[in-house]
Amino acid sequence: MKKSILILAVLSAFAFTSCKEKASDKVNEENVAAAADRDANASKFPVMKFEKTEYDFGTIDKGTHVEHEFKFTNTGDAPLVIVNATSSCGCTVPEYSKEAIAPGEQGQLLVKYDGSGTNQVNKTVTIVANTEKGKETLKIKAFVTPSNGAKKGQNMLKTS
């Protein structure tokens, strides 16, 4: 029993003497300022403001390739970076700039559709970017009629 009390007393003395330094004395003021700046900037995000988020190609013949350029402005407080853009099927191909878009600057995303399918066709393009939501969505639609003997890829219609 005496040994237990002695061991406990030695451990207590060690614990109290090893914690003489205050943790606040170890804080570097430069690191505090850098962390404050980082935290202030963490709430700044880019914002993709599109002129239109949906486009209707109207009636097109099957196999007619069409495209539309979606224009947007970065209305946020940080540079906008598009990480990826994918479509709901292989017949729709989005093309976008890999460069960062500064606040206040404009950008565009080109969406190409190959005219496949029949009747009313609706496609979705999902954009992954460094916005607060992380994803933006665009939609295209067209009414595709059977072609009049035209070969696929022969027709090309560009819209803006």
Residue frames as qw, qx, qy, qz and C-alpha x, y, z in Angstrom:
[[0.000, 0.886, 0.464, 0.000, 0.00, 0.00, 0.00],
 [0.313, -0.784, 0.105, 0.526, 2.87, 2.36, 0.84],
 [0.411, -0.100, 0.599, 0.680, 4.42, 1.67, -2.56],
 [0.204, 0.647, 0.656, 0.331, 1.16, 2.57, -4.33],
 [0.138, -0.943, -0.230, 0.194, 0.92, 5.87, -2.49],
 [0.421, -0.576, 0.346, 0.609, 4.57, 6.62, -3.23],
 [0.380, 0.179, 0.677, 0.604, 4.15, 5.86, -6.94],
 [0.080, 0.817, 0.548, 0.163, 1.00, 7.99, -7.10],
 [0.269, -0.880, -0.035, 0.390, 2.81, 10.88, -5.38],
 [0.427, -0.331, 0.503, 0.675, 5.75, 10.68, -7.82],
 [0.286, 0.434, 0.694, 0.498, 3.43, 10.61, -10.86],
 [0.052, -0.911, -0.406, 0.048, 1.45, 13.58, -9.52],
 [0.345, -0.746, 0.169, 0.543, 4.61, 15.59, -8.94],
 [0.410, -0.054, 0.631, 0.657, 5.82, 14.76, -12.44],
 [0.192, 0.659, 0.656, 0.314, 2.50, 15.77, -14.00],
 [0.130, -0.943, -0.253, 0.174, 2.38, 19.12, -12.21],
 [0.372, -0.666, 0.305, 0.569, 5.99, 20.07, -12.88],
 [0.442, 0.077, 0.664, 0.599, 5.99, 19.15, -16.57],
 [0.152, 0.732, 0.575, 0.331, 3.11, 21.54, -17.38],
 [0.311, -0.566, -0.194, 0.738, 4.75, 24.75, -16.20],
 [0.093, -0.092, 0.396, 0.909, 4.61, 26.39, -19.65],
 [0.474, 0.500, 0.394, -0.608, 1.41, 28.02, -20.76],
 [0.577, 0.369, 0.655, 0.319, 0.07, 26.88, -24.10],
 [0.244, 0.940, 0.237, -0.039, -0.73, 30.50, -25.00],
 [0.271, -0.795, 0.380, 0.387, 2.99, 31.36, -24.77],
 [0.530, -0.103, 0.732, 0.416, 3.71, 28.92, -27.60],
 [0.485, 0.731, 0.480, -0.006, 1.32, 30.63, -30.07],
 [0.406, -0.081, 0.316, 0.854, 3.09, 32.42, -32.91],
 [0.237, 0.631, 0.257, -0.692, 1.36, 35.71, -33.79],
 [0.198, 0.385, -0.590, -0.681, 2.24, 35.33, -37.49],
 [0.071, -0.134, -0.973, -0.175, 0.43, 31.99, -37.58],
 [0.134, 0.555, 0.657, -0.491, -2.61, 33.55, -35.93],
 [0.243, 0.595, -0.112, -0.758, -2.73, 36.31, -38.57],
 [0.175, 0.223, -0.810, -0.513, -2.32, 33.79, -41.40],
 [0.008, 0.307, 0.948, -0.087, -5.12, 31.63, -39.98],
 [0.197, 0.610, 0.410, -0.649, -7.40, 34.67, -39.66],
 [0.260, 0.484, -0.419, -0.723, -6.78, 35.60, -43.32],
 [0.115, 0.030, -0.953, -0.279, -7.39, 32.01, -44.41],
 [0.082, 0.447, 0.833, -0.315, -10.65, 31.85, -42.45],
 [0.242, 0.605, 0.125, -0.748, -11.82, 35.20, -43.88],
 [0.290, 0.400, -0.606, -0.623, -11.16, 33.97, -47.43],
 [0.100, 0.074, 0.992, 0.009, -12.80, 30.60, -46.78],
 [0.320, 0.571, 0.616, -0.437, -16.21, 32.26, -47.01],
 [0.293, 0.627, -0.264, -0.671, -15.47, 33.72, -50.47],
 [0.613, 0.174, 0.755, 0.155, -16.76, 31.67, -53.38],
 [0.067, 0.114, -0.523, -0.842, -17.15, 32.21, -57.10],
 [0.515, 0.428, 0.576, -0.470, -20.72, 32.35, -58.43],
 [0.184, 0.080, 0.743, 0.638, -21.70, 31.20, -61.93],
 [0.369, 0.553, 0.360, -0.655, -24.46, 33.52, -63.15],
 [0.356, 0.180, 0.766, 0.504, -25.77, 32.21, -66.50],
 [0.273, 0.109, -0.218, -0.931, -27.66, 34.34, -69.02],
 [0.823, -0.014, -0.171, -0.541, -29.83, 31.25, -69.62],
 [0.377, -0.359, 0.841, -0.147, -29.68, 27.79, -68.05],
 [0.624, 0.299, 0.719, -0.059, -31.94, 26.15, -70.63],
 [0.182, 0.451, -0.442, -0.753, -31.93, 26.21, -74.43],
 [0.716, 0.366, 0.555, -0.211, -34.47, 24.84, -76.93],
 [0.232, -0.234, 0.660, 0.675, -33.13, 23.94, -80.38],
 [0.595, 0.341, -0.027, -0.727, -36.70, 23.67, -81.64],
 [0.919, 0.235, 0.288, -0.130, -37.46, 21.08, -84.33],
 [0.025, 0.665, -0.672, -0.325, -34.43, 19.47, -85.98],
 [0.865, 0.261, -0.357, -0.238, -33.95, 16.52, -88.33],
 [0.907, -0.358, 0.203, 0.093, -32.46, 13.35, -86.90],
 [0.822, 0.086, 0.153, 0.542, -28.68, 13.38, -87.27],
 [0.225, 0.839, 0.026, 0.495, -28.43, 17.18, -87.48],
 [0.605, -0.195, -0.379, 0.672, -25.58, 18.37, -85.32],
 [0.105, -0.877, -0.168, -0.438, -26.41, 21.49, -83.33],
 [0.565, -0.123, -0.439, 0.688, -24.59, 23.47, -80.69],
 [0.200, -0.899, -0.217, -0.324, -25.26, 26.29, -78.28],
 [0.441, 0.259, -0.435, 0.741, -22.94, 28.50, -76.27],
 [0.481, -0.775, -0.409, 0.019, -24.07, 29.14, -72.70],
 [0.301, 0.558, -0.248, 0.733, -22.59, 32.41, -71.44],
 [0.618, -0.671, -0.387, 0.131, -21.99, 33.17, -67.78],
 [0.111, 0.768, -0.294, 0.558, -20.34, 35.71, -65.50],
 [0.594, -0.184, -0.620, 0.479, -18.42, 35.04, -62.31],
 [0.236, -0.768, -0.110, -0.584, -20.34, 37.31, -59.91],
 [0.800, -0.519, -0.255, 0.160, -18.59, 35.92, -56.83],
 [0.249, -0.933, 0.261, -0.006, -15.56, 36.99, -54.81],
 [0.562, -0.454, 0.648, 0.241, -13.06, 34.33, -55.91],
 [0.255, 0.415, -0.682, -0.545, -11.68, 32.96, -59.19],
 [0.864, 0.137, 0.239, -0.421, -13.98, 30.38, -60.81],
 [0.020, 0.410, -0.875, -0.257, -12.52, 27.06, -61.89],
 [0.879, 0.116, -0.071, -0.457, -14.61, 24.52, -63.82],
 [0.436, -0.420, 0.796, -0.007, -13.35, 21.10, -62.79],
 [0.197, 0.089, 0.933, 0.287, -15.56, 18.99, -65.07],
 [0.549, 0.271, 0.039, -0.789, -18.64, 19.13, -67.26],
 [0.145, 0.014, 0.975, 0.165, -20.58, 15.99, -68.16],
 [0.519, 0.004, -0.266, -0.812, -23.80, 15.29, -70.00],
 [0.734, -0.066, 0.483, -0.473, -26.62, 12.88, -69.36],
 [0.907, 0.238, 0.346, 0.044, -25.63, 10.85, -72.46],
 [0.585, -0.223, 0.446, 0.639, -22.88, 10.49, -75.05],
 [0.381, 0.636, 0.516, 0.429, -24.88, 12.34, -77.72],
 [0.082, -0.976, -0.078, -0.187, -24.29, 15.65, -75.90],
 [0.754, 0.014, -0.176, 0.633, -20.76, 16.97, -75.48],
 [0.184, -0.977, -0.080, 0.071, -19.90, 20.01, -73.32],
 [0.680, 0.288, -0.113, 0.664, -16.68, 21.96, -73.96],
 [0.332, -0.935, -0.123, -0.003, -15.30, 24.47, -71.45],
 [0.316, 0.762, -0.403, 0.396, -12.21, 26.48, -70.67],
 [0.802, -0.239, -0.432, 0.335, -9.74, 25.03, -68.17],
 [0.295, 0.325, -0.240, 0.866, -8.55, 28.53, -67.23],
 [0.183, -0.510, -0.621, 0.566, -9.70, 30.27, -64.04],
 [0.043, 0.685, 0.404, 0.605, -12.27, 33.03, -64.55],
 [0.220, 0.015, -0.419, 0.881, -11.66, 36.06, -62.34],
 [0.055, 0.628, 0.636, -0.444, -14.49, 37.76, -60.44],
 [0.238, 0.718, 0.051, -0.652, -16.48, 39.99, -62.82],
 [0.060, 0.379, -0.726, -0.570, -15.17, 38.19, -65.91],
 [0.815, 0.246, 0.062, -0.521, -17.27, 36.27, -68.42],
 [0.231, -0.274, 0.912, 0.201, -16.92, 32.73, -69.69],
 [0.729, 0.219, -0.201, -0.617, -18.77, 30.32, -71.92],
 [0.477, -0.128, 0.868, -0.047, -19.56, 26.66, -72.15],
 [0.472, 0.293, -0.522, -0.647, -20.27, 25.14, -75.56],
 [0.615, 0.036, 0.738, -0.276, -22.78, 22.27, -75.68],
 [0.331, 0.295, -0.674, -0.590, -22.90, 20.12, -78.83],
 [0.687, 0.123, 0.605, -0.384, -25.79, 17.74, -79.55],
 [0.127, -0.220, 0.816, 0.518, -25.65, 15.20, -82.39],
 [0.564, 0.137, -0.219, -0.784, -29.38, 15.04, -83.13],
 [0.269, -0.007, -0.962, -0.054, -29.88, 11.44, -82.01],
 [0.177, 0.308, 0.755, -0.551, -33.17, 10.16, -80.62],
 [0.069, -0.413, -0.647, -0.638, -36.68, 10.90, -81.80],
 [0.315, -0.785, -0.490, -0.211, -39.53, 13.15, -80.75],
 [0.242, -0.914, 0.132, -0.297, -38.98, 15.35, -77.69],
 [0.798, 0.062, -0.371, 0.471, -35.42, 15.02, -76.35],
 [0.324, -0.911, 0.113, -0.226, -34.20, 16.58, -73.08],
 [0.790, 0.153, -0.358, 0.474, -30.54, 16.49, -72.03],
 [0.462, -0.887, 0.002, 0.010, -28.77, 17.75, -68.92],
 [0.600, 0.479, -0.368, 0.525, -25.22, 19.04, -68.55],
 [0.659, -0.730, -0.143, 0.112, -23.76, 18.99, -65.04],
 [0.384, 0.714, -0.316, 0.492, -20.88, 21.37, -64.29],
 [0.759, -0.507, -0.246, 0.327, -18.58, 20.67, -61.36],
 [0.306, 0.692, -0.138, 0.639, -16.88, 23.86, -60.20],
 [0.418, -0.078, -0.576, 0.698, -15.49, 25.47, -57.08],
 [0.320, -0.504, -0.147, -0.789, -18.77, 27.29, -56.37],
 [0.371, -0.298, 0.605, -0.639, -20.46, 27.06, -52.98],
 [0.878, 0.088, 0.158, -0.444, -22.97, 24.50, -54.31],
 [0.463, -0.364, 0.772, 0.237, -20.23, 22.63, -56.19],
 [0.331, 0.246, 0.827, 0.382, -22.52, 21.76, -59.12],
 [0.344, 0.431, -0.006, -0.834, -24.44, 23.76, -61.69],
 [0.496, 0.285, 0.815, 0.095, -26.95, 22.36, -64.19],
 [0.266, 0.380, -0.313, -0.829, -27.79, 23.33, -67.77],
 [0.599, 0.310, 0.725, -0.138, -30.53, 21.85, -69.95],
 [0.191, 0.287, -0.529, -0.775, -31.04, 21.53, -73.68],
 [0.579, 0.320, 0.711, -0.240, -34.02, 20.20, -75.55],
 [0.213, 0.305, -0.559, -0.741, -35.10, 19.58, -79.12],
 [0.800, 0.271, 0.391, -0.366, -37.87, 17.89, -81.06],
 [0.151, -0.398, 0.789, 0.443, -36.12, 15.41, -83.35],
 [0.787, 0.400, 0.117, -0.456, -37.93, 14.35, -86.52],
 [0.839, 0.068, 0.461, 0.280, -36.93, 11.46, -88.83],
 [0.174, -0.526, 0.397, 0.732, -34.34, 12.70, -91.32],
 [0.675, 0.633, 0.092, -0.368, -35.17, 13.31, -94.96],
 [0.908, 0.362, 0.010, 0.211, -32.45, 11.00, -96.27],
 [0.119, 0.875, -0.395, 0.252, -29.63, 13.19, -94.94],
 [0.793, 0.062, -0.513, 0.323, -26.58, 11.32, -93.71],
 [0.608, -0.743, -0.186, 0.212, -25.54, 11.72, -90.12],
 [0.539, -0.463, 0.142, 0.689, -23.09, 14.57, -89.71],
 [0.391, 0.434, 0.466, 0.665, -24.00, 16.15, -93.05],
 [0.126, -0.842, -0.272, -0.448, -26.02, 18.96, -91.48],
 [0.490, -0.189, -0.431, 0.734, -24.60, 21.39, -88.96],
 [0.155, -0.826, -0.308, -0.445, -26.57, 24.10, -87.23],
 [0.454, -0.061, -0.446, 0.769, -24.84, 26.52, -84.87],
 [0.246, -0.833, -0.361, -0.341, -26.77, 28.75, -82.50],
 [0.358, 0.145, -0.449, 0.806, -25.69, 31.31, -79.95]]
